[in-house]
Amino acid sequence: MTQDELAQLSREELINLVLAEHGQLEAMQAAFAQLKADYEALEMKLEKSKKPPTNSSNSSQPPSRDWKPSQPKDRRKHRHGPPQGHAKHERKYVAEADHIVNLKTEECTNCHADLHGVTGQLVNVNQITELPDPKAEVIEVRQYEVDCPHCGQPQIEPPPEGLEMDRTFGARLEATVVYYRQEQHISYERTEATLRNLHGVEISPGGIDRIMQRAGQEAIREAKKIEKEIRRSAVINSDETGCRVDSGNWWQWVFHTLDAVLHVIRDNRSEDVIREVMGEYTAEVWGSDCLTSQLKAPARARQLCLSHQIRNLQAVIDRAPPAFWAQAMQKLFRYAIHIHNQRNQVSCEAFQAKVKCIEHHCDWLLQQPLTDPDASRLQRRYQKHRLSLFVFLYRRDVSPTNNVCERALRPAVIHRKVIGCFRSRWGAHAYAALASVIDTAELNGIHAFAAIQSLFAQPSLPLPLGV
């Protein structure tokens, strides 16, 4: 409405117009106030339901992915080196050195007298550790045929073990190739370059692959024996992690006992993998996380990994800091692990009393009414698996966590990140078999390289006696 139109209105018309606009303004203010209240209520609801960022303490996320804040520039810098009063440690000398170099003056620097016959006094000794030239040595085997002068029968001397006529590379060199590929996660191209630059050996990627195939075939045979050993174990821990095979998503499983470690790679994460490995055998105790397929493993009792449960409880605490139930349950689990580790330092009666106290507190916590949905979900889980929480307190051979499997799978995760994926199914199975042989050997005090070398024949060097 223009100014001229307003000038033509009467006094009563102007009053009615102002009152009408005032009513519209009040209605708009009321609507705005309602929208503001609804927005604040929704924002508060979202804030309550908002989960904290995941990290290694409240989830299975590795520490390398945690967000690390920048340190303040004016922070107090710690002094590098050993602390004040720290005892000095030096490298110990070996009892018998491989080479001894005697430094003795033969001529006097003052009067030029001959000092060959003068007895010297040892004043200083130093040992230097050095690597010999790692260049490979080539052994040429010449096999002759000799006709016997008496009977005329031709005679051919068979080669000794390690010097077979169909062998191209020695067992130690083949073991080195497998060690680079399997344990150090070096690609074919870098393995080829390492062998050429460090050892002076030219091996094509095809030759490296043939060596890996021979090692894989022997490892698969040994893995069958390890699988039988797993089936005889009373306590078995198991876990799995993802891997890529032939552009598909597969899973690497590990089965860990006190005496053996078995790795298998399959294209699924179901209980069928466990049934395939275990056959008709039923373990006494099965340790794992809460994966459904793991909970269906054939076992008379189960032990849930308390490390996983402590992380899940930490997620509840991070989302709602005054979460009494989650904090109390977390402290109870940690205390139970502490009592397990201190088992040999307390009397049997005192240990049993502590176990009884732990069981009592657990039952009390599981009966507490909860309103938080995440805490209630964990409470229902522990109520369902109540008998699987503290099995380790009654058996010395059971661990409260599944860390043995986590550590066994860590090299596989590194291999996956460095190499990328397995190009063939056979390569994946060979890798799992080699991992089984190496981990089982290390569990029994045998180094990884020695375990790999045992898959091949006798090393060609040193040469056998009489050759």
C-alpha positions as CSV (number, residue, x, y, z in Angstrom):
1,M,0.0,0.0,0.0
2,T,1.3,3.4,-1.1
3,Q,1.4,6.6,0.9
4,D,-1.3,8.2,-1.2
5,E,-3.6,5.2,-0.5
6,L,-3.0,5.4,3.2
7,A,-3.8,9.2,3.1
8,Q,-7.2,8.4,1.7
9,L,-8.2,6.1,4.6
10,S,-10.2,7.2,7.5
11,R,-9.0,7.1,11.1
12,E,-11.0,4.0,11.9
13,E,-9.7,2.2,8.8
14,L,-6.1,3.0,9.8
15,I,-6.7,1.7,13.3
16,N,-8.1,-1.6,11.9
17,L,-5.2,-1.9,9.5
18,V,-2.7,-1.5,12.3
19,L,-4.5,-4.0,14.5
20,A,-4.6,-6.6,11.7
21,E,-0.9,-6.3,11.1
22,H,-0.2,-6.5,14.8
23,G,-2.1,-9.7,15.0
24,Q,-0.1,-11.1,12.1
25,L,3.2,-10.1,13.8
26,E,2.2,-11.8,17.0
27,A,1.3,-15.0,15.1
28,M,4.7,-14.9,13.3
29,Q,6.5,-14.4,16.6
30,A,4.7,-17.3,18.2
31,A,5.5,-19.6,15.2
32,F,9.2,-18.5,15.3
33,A,9.3,-19.3,19.0
34,Q,7.9,-22.7,18.4
35,L,10.3,-23.4,15.6
36,K,13.2,-22.3,17.8
37,A,12.1,-24.6,20.7
38,D,11.7,-27.5,18.3
39,Y,15.2,-26.9,16.8
40,E,16.8,-26.7,20.3
41,A,15.0,-29.9,21.4
42,L,16.1,-31.7,18.2
43,E,19.7,-30.4,18.6
44,M,19.8,-31.7,22.2
45,K,18.4,-35.1,21.1
46,L,21.0,-35.4,18.4
47,E,23.7,-34.4,20.8
48,K,22.7,-37.1,23.2
49,S,22.6,-39.8,20.5
50,K,25.8,-38.6,18.9
51,K,28.6,-41.2,19.4
52,P,32.1,-40.1,20.2
53,P,34.8,-40.5,17.5
54,T,36.1,-44.0,17.3
55,N,39.8,-44.7,18.3
56,S,41.9,-47.6,19.3
57,S,40.7,-47.4,23.0
58,N,36.9,-47.8,22.2
59,S,36.9,-49.8,19.0
60,S,39.0,-52.2,16.9
61,Q,40.5,-49.3,15.0
62,P,44.3,-49.6,14.9
63,P,46.4,-46.9,16.8
64,S,47.9,-45.8,13.5
65,R,44.5,-44.3,12.5
66,D,44.0,-42.4,15.7
67,W,43.9,-38.6,15.4
68,K,46.9,-37.2,17.2
69,P,46.7,-33.5,18.3
70,S,49.7,-31.2,17.7
71,Q,51.9,-30.6,20.7
72,P,52.1,-27.0,22.0
73,K,55.3,-25.3,20.9
74,D,56.2,-24.2,24.4
75,R,55.9,-27.7,25.8
76,R,58.7,-28.9,28.1
77,K,61.1,-30.9,26.1
78,H,62.4,-34.1,27.6
79,R,66.2,-34.7,27.8
80,H,67.4,-37.2,25.3
81,G,69.5,-40.1,26.4
82,P,69.6,-42.2,29.6
83,P,68.4,-40.8,32.9
84,Q,70.8,-39.4,35.4
85,G,72.7,-42.1,37.2
86,H,71.9,-44.8,34.7
87,A,74.5,-47.5,34.6
88,K,76.5,-47.6,31.4
89,H,75.8,-50.6,29.1
90,E,78.3,-51.6,26.4
91,R,78.2,-54.4,23.9
92,K,79.5,-57.6,25.3
93,Y,82.5,-59.3,23.7
94,V,82.1,-62.7,22.2
95,A,84.1,-65.5,23.8
96,E,85.8,-66.7,20.5
97,A,86.3,-64.2,17.6
98,D,86.4,-65.5,14.0
99,H,89.5,-63.5,13.2
100,I,92.3,-62.1,15.5
101,V,94.5,-59.3,14.4
102,N,97.6,-58.8,16.5
103,L,99.1,-55.3,16.5
104,K,102.7,-55.4,17.6
105,T,105.5,-52.9,16.7
106,E,108.4,-54.6,14.7
107,E,110.8,-51.6,14.8
108,C,111.4,-48.9,17.4
109,T,110.4,-45.6,16.1
110,N,113.1,-43.9,18.2
111,C,116.3,-45.9,17.6
112,H,115.0,-48.2,14.9
113,A,115.9,-51.3,16.9
114,D,114.5,-54.7,15.9
115,L,111.6,-55.7,18.2
116,H,110.7,-59.1,16.8
117,G,112.0,-61.0,19.7
118,V,110.8,-58.7,22.4
119,T,107.8,-60.0,24.4
120,G,104.9,-57.5,24.3
121,Q,102.2,-56.7,26.9
122,L,98.5,-56.7,25.9
123,V,97.2,-53.2,26.6
124,N,93.9,-52.9,24.6
125,V,91.4,-55.2,23.0
126,N,88.6,-54.2,20.6
127,Q,86.0,-56.4,18.7
128,I,84.5,-55.2,15.4
129,T,81.4,-57.0,14.1
130,E,81.3,-57.0,10.3
131,L,79.3,-58.8,7.7
132,P,81.2,-60.9,5.1
133,D,80.6,-60.3,1.4
134,P,77.1,-61.6,0.8
135,K,77.8,-62.6,-2.8
136,A,76.4,-66.0,-3.7
137,E,78.8,-68.8,-4.7
138,V,78.3,-71.0,-7.8
139,I,78.9,-74.7,-7.4
140,E,79.5,-76.7,-10.6
141,V,78.7,-80.4,-10.2
142,R,80.4,-82.6,-12.8
143,Q,79.0,-86.1,-13.0
144,Y,81.1,-88.7,-14.8
145,E,80.3,-92.1,-16.2
146,V,82.9,-94.8,-15.6
147,D,82.9,-98.3,-17.3
148,C,84.1,-101.0,-15.0
149,P,87.1,-102.8,-16.5
150,H,86.1,-106.1,-15.0
151,C,82.4,-106.5,-15.7
152,G,81.9,-103.6,-18.2
153,Q,79.0,-102.2,-16.2
154,P,78.8,-98.3,-16.5
155,Q,78.9,-96.6,-13.1
156,I,77.5,-93.1,-12.3
157,E,78.1,-91.6,-8.9
158,P,74.8,-90.2,-7.5
159,P,75.1,-86.6,-6.2
160,P,74.9,-86.1,-2.5
161,E,71.9,-84.3,-0.9
162,G,72.0,-80.6,-1.7
163,L,73.9,-81.1,-5.0
164,E,71.3,-82.8,-7.0
165,M,71.7,-82.5,-10.8
166,D,68.2,-81.1,-11.3
167,R,68.8,-78.3,-8.7
168,T,69.4,-74.7,-9.9
169,F,69.5,-72.9,-6.5
170,G,70.7,-74.0,-3.1
171,A,68.4,-74.5,-0.2
172,R,69.7,-71.5,1.7
173,L,69.2,-69.2,-1.3
174,E,65.7,-70.5,-1.9
175,A,64.9,-70.0,1.8
176,T,66.2,-66.4,1.5
177,V,63.9,-65.7,-1.3
178,V,60.9,-67.1,0.6
179,Y,62.0,-65.2,3.7
180,Y,62.1,-61.9,1.8
181,R,58.6,-62.5,0.3
182,Q,56.9,-64.1,3.3
183,E,58.4,-62.4,6.4
184,Q,59.6,-59.1,5.0
185,H,56.7,-58.5,2.6
186,I,58.9,-57.6,-0.3
187,S,57.3,-57.6,-3.8
188,Y,58.6,-59.7,-6.7
189,E,60.3,-56.7,-8.3
190,R,62.0,-55.6,-5.1
191,T,63.0,-59.2,-4.3
192,E,64.6,-59.4,-7.7
193,A,66.5,-56.2,-7.1
194,T,67.6,-57.2,-3.6
195,L,69.0,-60.5,-4.8
196,R,70.9,-58.8,-7.6
197,N,72.3,-55.9,-5.6
198,L,73.0,-57.7,-2.3
199,H,73.8,-61.2,-3.3
200,G,74.8,-60.8,-7.0
201,V,72.2,-63.3,-8.2
202,E,70.0,-62.8,-11.2
203,I,66.7,-64.5,-10.7
204,S,63.7,-63.5,-12.8
205,P,60.2,-63.1,-11.3
206,G,59.3,-66.4,-12.8
207,G,62.2,-68.1,-11.0
208,I,61.1,-66.4,-7.8
209,D,57.6,-67.7,-8.3
210,R,58.8,-71.2,-8.9
211,I,60.7,-71.1,-5.6
212,M,57.6,-69.9,-3.8
213,Q,55.6,-72.7,-5.4
214,R,58.0,-75.3,-4.2
215,A,58.0,-73.8,-0.7
216,G,54.2,-73.6,-0.8
217,Q,53.8,-77.2,-1.7
218,E,56.0,-78.4,1.1
219,A,54.3,-76.0,3.5
220,I,50.8,-77.2,2.6
221,R,52.0,-80.8,3.5
222,E,53.3,-79.5,6.9
223,A,50.1,-77.5,7.4
224,K,48.1,-80.8,7.3
225,K,50.1,-82.1,10.2
226,I,49.6,-78.8,12.1
227,E,45.8,-79.1,11.5
228,K,45.9,-82.6,13.1
229,E,47.7,-81.1,16.1
230,I,45.1,-78.4,16.4
231,R,42.4,-81.0,16.5
232,R,44.1,-82.6,19.5
233,S,44.3,-79.4,21.6
234,A,42.1,-78.8,24.6
235,V,42.1,-75.0,24.4
236,I,41.9,-73.2,21.1
237,N,41.8,-69.5,20.3
238,S,40.6,-68.2,17.0
239,D,40.2,-65.0,15.1
240,E,39.9,-63.7,11.5
241,T,40.8,-60.7,9.4
242,G,40.0,-59.6,5.9
243,C,42.2,-60.2,2.8
244,R,41.9,-59.7,-1.0
245,V,42.2,-62.8,-3.2
246,D,41.9,-62.6,-7.0
247,S,40.0,-59.2,-6.7
248,G,37.6,-60.7,-4.2
249,N,37.0,-60.2,-0.4
250,W,38.2,-63.3,1.5
251,W,39.1,-63.9,5.1
252,Q,42.2,-65.2,6.8
253,W,41.5,-67.3,9.9
254,V,43.9,-68.3,12.6
255,F,43.6,-71.1,15.1
256,H,46.1,-70.8,18.0
257,T,47.0,-73.4,20.7
258,L,49.8,-73.7,23.1
259,D,51.8,-75.8,20.6
260,A,50.6,-75.0,17.1
261,V,49.3,-72.2,14.9
262,L,47.2,-72.8,11.9
263,H,46.3,-70.2,9.2
264,V,43.7,-70.8,6.6
265,I,42.3,-68.4,3.9
266,R,38.7,-68.9,2.8
267,D,36.2,-66.9,0.8
268,N,33.7,-66.7,3.7
269,R,33.4,-65.8,7.3
270,S,30.9,-68.4,8.4
271,E,31.1,-71.3,10.8
272,D,31.7,-73.7,7.8
273,V,35.4,-72.7,8.0
274,I,35.6,-73.8,11.6
275,R,33.7,-77.0,10.9
276,E,36.1,-77.7,8.0
277,V,39.2,-77.3,10.3
278,M,37.8,-79.0,13.4
279,G,36.0,-81.9,11.7
280,E,34.4,-84.0,14.4
281,Y,36.6,-82.8,17.2
282,T,35.2,-80.8,20.1
283,A,37.5,-78.6,22.1
284,E,37.3,-78.1,25.8
285,V,37.5,-74.3,25.7
286,W,37.2,-71.9,22.7
287,G,38.5,-68.4,23.0
288,S,37.3,-65.7,20.6
289,D,35.4,-62.5,20.3
290,C,31.6,-62.3,19.9
291,L,31.4,-63.1,16.2
292,T,28.4,-65.4,15.6
293,S,30.4,-68.0,13.7
294,Q,33.0,-68.1,16.5
295,L,30.3,-68.7,19.0
296,K,29.1,-71.7,17.1
297,A,32.5,-73.4,17.2
298,P,32.4,-77.0,18.6
299,A,33.5,-76.5,22.3
300,R,32.2,-77.5,25.7
301,A,33.0,-74.0,27.1
302,R,33.9,-70.6,25.7
303,Q,36.0,-67.6,26.8
304,L,35.1,-64.2,25.5
305,C,38.0,-61.9,24.8
306,L,37.9,-59.3,27.6
307,S,40.0,-56.9,25.7
308,H,37.2,-56.5,23.1
309,Q,34.7,-56.0,25.9
310,I,36.8,-53.4,27.6
311,R,36.9,-51.4,24.4
312,N,33.2,-51.7,23.9
313,L,32.6,-50.5,27.4
314,Q,35.0,-47.6,26.8
315,A,32.8,-46.5,23.8
316,V,29.8,-46.2,26.2
317,I,31.9,-44.2,28.7
318,D,33.1,-41.8,26.0
319,R,29.6,-41.2,24.8
320,A,28.2,-40.7,28.3
321,P,31.0,-40.0,30.8
322,P,29.0,-40.4,34.0
323,A,28.1,-44.0,32.9
324,F,28.5,-45.8,36.3
325,W,27.6,-49.3,35.1
326,A,30.1,-49.3,32.1
327,Q,32.9,-48.0,34.3
328,A,32.2,-50.5,37.0
329,M,32.0,-53.4,34.5
330,Q,35.2,-52.3,32.9
331,K,37.1,-52.1,36.2
332,L,35.8,-55.6,37.1
333,F,37.1,-57.1,33.9
334,R,40.5,-55.4,34.4
335,Y,40.6,-56.6,38.0
336,A,39.9,-60.1,36.9
337,I,42.7,-60.0,34.4
338,H,45.0,-58.6,37.1
339,I,44.1,-61.5,39.5
340,H,44.7,-64.0,36.7
341,N,48.2,-62.5,36.1
342,Q,48.9,-62.6,39.9
343,R,47.7,-66.2,40.3
344,N,51.2,-67.6,41.2
345,Q,51.9,-64.8,43.8
346,V,48.9,-65.5,46.1
347,S,47.8,-68.5,48.0
348,C,45.1,-70.8,46.6
349,E,42.6,-69.8,49.3
350,A,43.2,-66.1,48.7
351,F,42.8,-66.5,45.0
352,Q,39.5,-68.4,45.4
353,A,38.2,-65.7,47.7
354,K,39.0,-63.1,45.0
355,V,37.3,-65.1,42.3
356,K,34.2,-65.5,44.4
357,C,34.1,-61.7,45.0
358,I,34.5,-61.1,41.2
359,E,31.6,-63.5,40.5
360,H,29.4,-61.8,43.1
361,H,30.0,-58.3,41.8
362,C,29.4,-59.4,38.2
363,D,26.0,-60.9,39.1
364,W,25.1,-57.7,40.9
365,L,26.1,-55.5,38.0
366,L,24.1,-57.7,35.5
367,Q,20.9,-57.2,37.5
368,Q,21.1,-53.4,37.6
369,P,18.4,-51.5,35.7
370,L,19.8,-49.4,32.9
371,T,18.3,-46.8,30.6
372,D,21.2,-46.2,28.2
373,P,20.5,-48.3,25.1
374,D,24.2,-49.1,24.4
375,A,24.9,-50.1,28.0
376,S,21.7,-52.2,28.0
377,R,22.9,-54.0,24.9
378,L,26.2,-54.9,26.5
379,Q,24.4,-56.0,29.7
380,R,22.2,-58.3,27.7
381,R,25.3,-59.7,25.9
382,Y,27.0,-60.5,29.3
383,Q,23.8,-62.0,30.7
384,K,23.6,-64.3,27.7
385,H,27.3,-65.3,27.8
386,R,27.6,-65.2,31.6
387,L,29.4,-68.5,31.8
388,S,31.9,-67.4,29.2
389,L,33.3,-64.4,31.0
390,F,35.6,-65.8,33.7
391,V,36.6,-69.3,32.5
392,F,40.3,-68.2,32.7
393,L,40.0,-67.9,36.5
394,Y,39.3,-71.6,36.8
395,R,41.8,-72.9,34.2
396,R,45.5,-71.9,34.0
397,D,45.7,-72.8,30.3
398,V,43.0,-70.3,29.3
399,S,43.8,-66.7,28.5
400,P,41.4,-63.8,29.4
401,T,42.1,-62.2,26.0
402,N,42.5,-63.2,22.4
403,N,45.7,-61.3,22.0
404,V,47.6,-64.4,20.8
405,C,45.5,-64.5,17.7
406,E,45.7,-60.7,17.2
407,R,49.5,-60.9,17.2
408,A,49.4,-63.9,14.9
409,L,47.3,-62.0,12.4
410,R,49.3,-58.7,12.5
411,P,51.9,-59.9,9.9
412,A,49.0,-60.8,7.6
413,V,47.6,-57.3,7.9
414,I,51.0,-55.8,7.2
415,H,51.4,-58.1,4.2
416,R,47.9,-57.0,2.9
417,K,48.8,-53.3,3.2
418,V,52.2,-53.7,1.5
419,I,51.5,-56.3,-1.2
420,G,47.9,-55.4,-1.8
421,C,46.3,-58.7,-2.6
422,F,46.9,-62.3,-3.7
423,R,46.7,-62.7,-7.5
424,S,45.7,-66.4,-7.3
425,R,43.9,-68.6,-4.8
426,W,46.8,-71.0,-4.8
427,G,49.1,-68.1,-3.7
428,A,46.8,-67.3,-0.8
429,H,46.7,-70.9,0.4
430,A,50.5,-71.1,0.1
431,Y,50.9,-68.0,2.1
432,A,48.6,-69.3,4.9
433,A,50.5,-72.6,4.9
434,L,53.9,-70.9,5.2
435,A,52.5,-68.7,8.0
436,S,51.4,-71.8,9.8
437,V,54.8,-73.4,9.5
438,I,56.7,-70.3,10.6
439,D,54.4,-69.4,13.6
440,T,54.3,-73.0,14.8
441,A,58.1,-73.2,14.6
442,E,58.6,-69.8,16.5
443,L,56.2,-71.1,19.1
444,N,58.6,-73.9,19.7
445,G,61.7,-71.7,19.7
446,I,62.8,-72.1,16.1
447,H,63.6,-69.0,14.0
448,A,61.5,-68.2,11.0
449,F,64.5,-68.6,8.6
450,A,65.3,-72.0,10.0
451,A,61.7,-73.1,9.7
452,I,61.6,-72.0,6.0
453,Q,64.9,-73.7,5.2
454,S,63.6,-76.9,6.7
455,L,61.1,-77.1,3.8
456,F,63.9,-77.5,1.3
457,A,66.8,-80.0,1.0
458,Q,70.2,-79.9,2.7
459,P,72.0,-76.6,2.0
460,S,74.7,-76.9,-0.7
461,L,77.3,-75.2,1.4
462,P,79.5,-76.2,3.1
463,L,80.3,-79.0,0.6
464,P,79.8,-82.5,1.9
465,L,82.8,-84.4,3.1
466,G,84.7,-86.2,0.4
467,V,83.4,-84.0,-2.4
